[in-house]
Amino acid sequence: MKRSRNLQKTGALGCQEINRETAIHEAGHAAGIYFGNRQKALPVVFFRIYIQPDKRESHTGWLSGNPNKHYAAKIEGGRLIHALPYSFAEATKHFTPAQKQDYQRAFEADMFNLLIGPLAEAKYVSLRDDESHNFGLVHLDSLHFYGGSSDLEAINEYIDCFLRCNALKEDKISDLFKAACRFVNEPSHWRAIINLADAILAAENQIIEYDDIVAVLEQGQHIASTPRPLLTECARKRHQPVETTDAEPLAGCNNEKAPTE
């Protein structure tokens, strides 16, 4: 899974902000794969996050080096369907009903997880720009503006293999899109995404391994479910009141505006 770089944004935003969008995007995919597949009782699927500089530029660090450098993060692995068949119906014609159902669930889970990345980026951008966040105003095609072009291309490949009727395709994608929006809006999932994005931005290595990804996601979800009085240390040190929201700042006790639902 890979965030498509929107070249139109690079002139308007600082490189660090573009890097943060990339981190949010890939963290969204990771959260979908880990939490989403687990919720659906699907098999564990391993993946890594690779952090690499733009091919035209030398590597000097993720953000700690030259702030004018561009970096890309992408997930290697993470899909339940490793190779798409020509036709879902043809591939499953000799399956038992239970096997066919499991294969269909895997198809749908991969499409769902592809949607999570650009939807997480869309939410982050609206919160960053202090805009009213409403997934009801986000439609599938708009995900191209949130690094989702390659994700949508992959989803189209899945759906073309999965269904032949255009009406059924639209209904299935619409259902998956709504489910993905609900997933990103769940406070514990959003906190986990933010936590992993911060870890990606702070990473000193070019690869974040599966076990480390899971630990960070679990930590983020735990923070989201921890009673607020246990999370007030930063505010006490700064002598500031704690906002009674589920959202937390993107990076510890800084002055960055905390994302809110």
URQUIJO-V550807 format. One record per residue. N is the residue number from 1. PSI is psi as a letter, one per 20 degrees, with the letter a starting at -180 (999 if undefined). OMEGA is omega in radians with two decimals (999 if undefined). Layout:
N_PSI_OMEGA, N_PSI_OMEGA
This chain:
1_p_-3.00, 2_p_3.08, 3_p_3.07, 4_p_-3.11, 5_p_3.11, 6_o_-3.04, 7_h_-3.14, 8_h_-3.10, 9_h_-2.93, 10_h_3.14, 11_h_-3.04, 12_h_-3.06, 13_q_3.04, 14_q_-3.10, 15_h_3.13, 16_h_-3.14, 17_h_3.06, 18_g_3.09, 19_h_3.14, 20_g_3.08, 21_g_3.12, 22_g_-3.13, 23_g_3.11, 24_g_-3.11, 25_g_-3.09, 26_h_3.07, 27_h_3.08, 28_g_3.07, 29_g_-3.09, 30_g_3.13, 31_h_3.10, 32_g_-3.12, 33_g_-3.04, 34_g_-3.09, 35_g_-3.09, 36_g_3.13, 37_h_3.14, 38_g_3.11, 39_h_-3.12, 40_j_-3.14, 41_k_3.10, 42_r_-3.12, 43_q_3.05, 44_p_3.11, 45_p_-3.04, 46_q_3.12, 47_r_3.07, 48_r_2.98, 49_p_3.09, 50_p_3.08, 51_p_-3.08, 52_q_3.11, 53_r_3.00, 54_p_-3.07, 55_h_-3.11, 56_i_-3.03, 57_q_-3.14, 58_q_-3.10, 59_p_3.10, 60_j_-3.09, 61_r_-3.06, 62_f_3.03, 63_i_-3.05, 64_i_3.13, 65_c_-3.12, 66_o_-3.09, 67_i_3.13, 68_j_3.12, 69_q_3.06, 70_q_3.13, 71_q_3.11, 72_q_3.01, 73_q_3.10, 74_q_3.11, 75_p_3.03, 76_p_-3.09, 77_b_3.06, 78_i_-3.13, 79_q_3.08, 80_h_3.09, 81_o_-3.04, 82_h_3.12, 83_p_-3.12, 84_p_3.05, 85_r_3.09, 86_h_-3.10, 87_p_3.08, 88_g_-3.11, 89_g_-3.13, 90_g_-3.09, 91_h_-3.05, 92_j_-3.03, 93_h_3.13, 94_j_3.14, 95_q_2.95, 96_r_3.10, 97_h_-3.14, 98_g_3.11, 99_g_3.12, 100_g_3.13, 101_g_3.12, 102_g_-3.14, 103_h_3.11, 104_g_3.12, 105_h_3.11, 106_g_3.09, 107_g_-3.08, 108_h_3.14, 109_g_3.11, 110_g_3.11, 111_g_3.10, 112_g_-3.10, 113_h_3.06, 114_h_3.14, 115_h_-3.02, 116_h_-3.10, 117_f_-3.13, 118_h_3.09, 119_h_3.07, 120_g_3.12, 121_h_3.12, 122_g_3.12, 123_g_-3.13, 124_g_-3.11, 125_g_-3.14, 126_h_3.11, 127_g_3.12, 128_g_-3.11, 129_j_3.10, 130_k_3.11, 131_q_3.09, 132_p_-3.10, 133_o_-3.12, 134_o_-3.13, 135_i_3.08, 136_h_3.12, 137_i_3.13, 138_p_3.10, 139_r_-3.00, 140_g_-3.08, 141_h_-3.12, 142_i_3.14, 143_i_3.03, 144_h_-3.11, 145_i_-3.12, 146_l_3.06, 147_j_-2.99, 148_j_-3.07, 149_g_-3.13, 150_h_3.09, 151_g_3.13, 152_h_3.09, 153_g_3.12, 154_g_3.12, 155_g_3.11, 156_h_3.10, 157_g_3.10, 158_g_-3.02, 159_h_3.10, 160_h_3.09, 161_h_-3.00, 162_g_-3.05, 163_q_3.12, 164_h_-3.10, 165_p_-3.10, 166_h_3.14, 167_g_3.11, 168_h_3.08, 169_g_-3.12, 170_g_-3.14, 171_g_-3.12, 172_g_3.14, 173_h_3.11, 174_g_3.12, 175_g_3.14, 176_h_3.13, 177_g_3.13, 178_g_3.12, 179_h_3.12, 180_h_3.08, 181_g_3.12, 182_h_3.14, 183_g_-3.10, 184_h_-3.12, 185_i_3.09, 186_p_-3.04, 187_g_-3.11, 188_h_3.08, 189_g_-3.13, 190_g_3.12, 191_h_3.12, 192_g_3.10, 193_g_3.14, 194_g_-3.13, 195_g_3.14, 196_h_3.10, 197_g_3.09, 198_h_3.12, 199_h_3.09, 200_g_-3.11, 201_h_-3.12, 202_i_-3.03, 203_p_3.08, 204_i_3.13, 205_r_-3.14, 206_i_3.13, 207_p_3.00, 208_o_-3.04, 209_r_-3.06, 210_g_-3.09, 211_h_3.12, 212_h_3.10, 213_g_-3.13, 214_g_-3.14, 215_g_-3.13, 216_g_3.10, 217_g_3.13, 218_h_3.11, 219_g_3.12, 220_g_3.11, 221_h_3.11, 222_g_3.11, 223_g_-3.11, 224_h_-3.09, 225_i_-3.13, 226_p_3.11, 227_q_-3.07, 228_h_-3.12, 229_h_3.14, 230_i_-3.07, 231_k_-2.98, 232_j_-3.06, 233_g_-3.13, 234_g_-3.11, 235_h_3.13, 236_g_3.14, 237_h_-3.10, 238_i_3.14, 239_l_3.13, 240_q_3.07, 241_q_3.11, 242_p_3.07, 243_p_-3.14, 244_m_3.08, 245_r_3.11, 246_i_-3.02, 247_q_3.11, 248_q_3.07, 249_q_-3.10, 250_h_-3.09, 251_n_3.01, 252_b_-3.05, 253_m_3.10, 254_a_-3.11, 255_j_-3.12, 256_p_3.13, 257_p_-3.13, 258_p_3.07, 259_p_3.10, 260_q_3.13, 261_999_999
